Amino acid sequence: MIRVSLRKTLVVASCAAAVGLACGKSEESSPAAAPTPSQAPAAAPATAAGAPPSAAATAEAKQIFETRCTACHGARGAGDGPASKGLTPPPRNFQDPQWQAAVKDDYIEQIVQYGGAAVGKSAAMPANPDLMAKPEVVTALRIYVRGLKSQ
């Protein structure tokens, strides 16, 4: 039992370290804990009246997914990244059409910014507090995640 708990702890720590490295930050230089969604100010709309995100925001979102998300969620969003082994619960499979149909856009944007623990999910899903000041990039990330749905 202790070996299993230790293994899970090491996997979660490794995943967190990988995300930290992907972000270019060490654990020592991490910002203070992000505010919970109820404490955070409401984000301004990312774009005017439903206009798609800019090409720059879309490119930044793709780069963020590749550097921060693929370690656990995998390159195609199937929840099969190299750091996903042993995580309980396993990372979300964004290709799942049932999940895609059940989840709301604001939920995806919330979990991207505040992490899993903020929405009652796994704390292994880290917050991205740097994205709170980039609502257009968050919108582009949500669109990217939506685009991973299997047909």
C-alpha positions as CSV (number, residue, x, y, z in Angstrom):
1,M,0.0,0.0,0.0
2,I,2.8,2.4,0.9
3,R,4.6,1.6,-2.4
4,V,1.5,2.4,-4.4
5,S,0.9,5.7,-2.5
6,L,4.6,6.6,-3.0
7,R,4.4,5.8,-6.7
8,K,1.3,8.0,-7.2
9,T,3.0,10.8,-5.2
10,L,6.1,10.5,-7.4
11,V,4.0,10.5,-10.6
12,V,2.1,13.5,-9.6
13,A,5.2,15.3,-8.5
14,S,6.9,14.4,-11.8
15,C,3.9,15.7,-13.8
16,A,3.9,18.9,-11.8
17,A,7.6,19.3,-12.3
18,A,7.2,18.7,-16.1
19,V,4.5,21.3,-16.3
20,G,6.7,23.7,-14.3
21,L,9.6,23.1,-16.6
22,A,7.4,23.5,-19.7
23,C,6.3,26.8,-18.3
24,G,10.0,27.8,-17.8
25,K,9.5,28.3,-14.1
26,S,10.9,26.4,-11.2
27,E,8.9,25.4,-8.1
28,E,10.7,28.1,-6.1
29,S,9.7,30.9,-8.5
30,S,6.0,29.7,-8.8
31,P,3.5,32.5,-8.1
32,A,1.3,32.3,-5.1
33,A,-1.7,30.1,-5.3
34,A,-4.2,31.4,-7.8
35,P,-7.5,32.8,-6.5
36,T,-10.4,30.5,-6.6
37,P,-12.9,31.3,-9.4
38,S,-15.3,32.9,-6.9
39,Q,-12.4,35.3,-5.8
40,A,-11.2,36.1,-9.2
41,P,-12.6,39.1,-11.2
42,A,-14.8,38.2,-14.1
43,A,-12.8,38.0,-17.3
44,A,-13.6,40.4,-20.0
45,P,-14.9,38.9,-23.2
46,A,-12.0,37.5,-25.2
47,T,-13.2,38.9,-28.5
48,A,-15.8,41.3,-29.8
49,A,-19.3,39.7,-30.1
50,G,-18.2,36.1,-30.7
51,A,-15.4,36.9,-33.2
52,P,-12.8,34.2,-33.4
53,P,-9.5,34.7,-31.5
54,S,-6.7,36.4,-33.4
55,A,-4.1,34.3,-35.3
56,A,-1.6,35.3,-32.6
57,A,-3.8,34.1,-29.8
58,T,-4.6,30.9,-31.7
59,A,-0.8,30.2,-32.2
60,E,-0.1,30.9,-28.6
61,A,-2.8,28.6,-27.5
62,K,-1.5,25.8,-29.7
63,Q,2.1,26.3,-28.3
64,I,0.7,26.3,-24.7
65,F,-1.1,23.1,-25.3
66,E,2.0,21.5,-26.8
67,T,4.3,22.6,-23.9
68,R,2.0,22.4,-20.9
69,C,-0.8,19.9,-21.7
70,T,0.6,17.1,-23.9
71,A,2.7,15.6,-21.0
72,C,-0.6,14.4,-19.4
73,H,-3.3,14.8,-22.1
74,G,-1.2,13.6,-25.1
75,A,-0.5,15.3,-28.4
76,R,-4.0,14.5,-29.7
77,G,-5.7,15.0,-26.4
78,A,-6.6,11.4,-25.7
79,G,-5.3,11.5,-22.1
80,D,-2.4,9.3,-23.0
81,G,0.6,11.5,-22.5
82,P,3.9,10.2,-21.1
83,A,3.2,11.6,-17.7
84,S,-0.3,10.1,-17.6
85,K,0.9,6.6,-16.5
86,G,-0.3,5.9,-13.0
87,L,-2.3,9.1,-12.5
88,T,-5.6,8.5,-10.7
89,P,-7.9,9.7,-12.0
90,P,-6.3,9.6,-15.5
91,P,-6.1,12.8,-17.5
92,R,-9.3,13.8,-19.4
93,N,-9.7,12.4,-22.9
94,F,-10.7,15.4,-24.9
95,Q,-11.5,13.1,-27.9
96,D,-14.5,11.7,-26.0
97,P,-17.7,13.0,-27.7
98,Q,-19.8,12.4,-24.6
99,W,-17.6,14.6,-22.5
100,Q,-17.4,17.2,-25.2
101,A,-21.3,17.3,-25.4
102,A,-21.7,17.4,-21.6
103,V,-19.2,20.1,-20.7
104,K,-19.8,23.8,-21.1
105,D,-17.3,26.3,-22.6
106,D,-16.9,28.3,-19.4
107,Y,-16.0,25.1,-17.5
108,I,-13.2,24.4,-19.9
109,E,-11.9,28.0,-19.6
110,Q,-12.2,27.8,-15.8
111,I,-10.3,24.6,-15.3
112,V,-7.5,25.9,-17.7
113,Q,-7.0,29.0,-15.6
114,Y,-7.7,27.7,-12.0
115,G,-6.8,24.0,-12.2
116,G,-8.6,20.8,-11.3
117,A,-8.9,21.4,-7.5
118,A,-10.8,24.7,-8.1
119,V,-13.6,22.8,-9.8
120,G,-13.7,19.7,-7.6
121,K,-11.5,17.6,-9.9
122,S,-7.9,16.3,-9.5
123,A,-5.3,18.6,-8.1
124,A,-2.9,17.0,-10.6
125,M,-4.4,19.3,-13.2
126,P,-2.4,22.5,-12.5
127,A,-3.7,26.0,-12.6
128,N,-2.3,28.4,-15.2
129,P,-2.6,31.8,-13.4
130,D,-0.5,33.5,-16.1
131,L,-3.5,33.0,-18.5
132,M,-5.9,34.9,-16.4
133,A,-4.6,38.1,-18.0
134,K,-5.0,36.6,-21.5
135,P,-8.7,35.8,-22.0
136,E,-8.3,35.7,-25.8
137,V,-5.7,32.9,-25.4
138,V,-7.9,31.0,-23.0
139,T,-10.7,31.2,-25.5
140,A,-8.3,29.9,-28.2
141,L,-7.3,27.1,-25.9
142,R,-10.9,26.1,-25.3
143,I,-11.5,26.1,-29.1
144,Y,-8.4,24.0,-29.5
145,V,-9.6,21.5,-26.9
146,R,-13.1,21.4,-28.6
147,G,-11.3,20.7,-31.9
148,L,-9.8,17.4,-30.5
149,K,-13.3,15.8,-30.4
150,S,-13.5,12.4,-32.2
151,Q,-16.1,12.2,-34.9
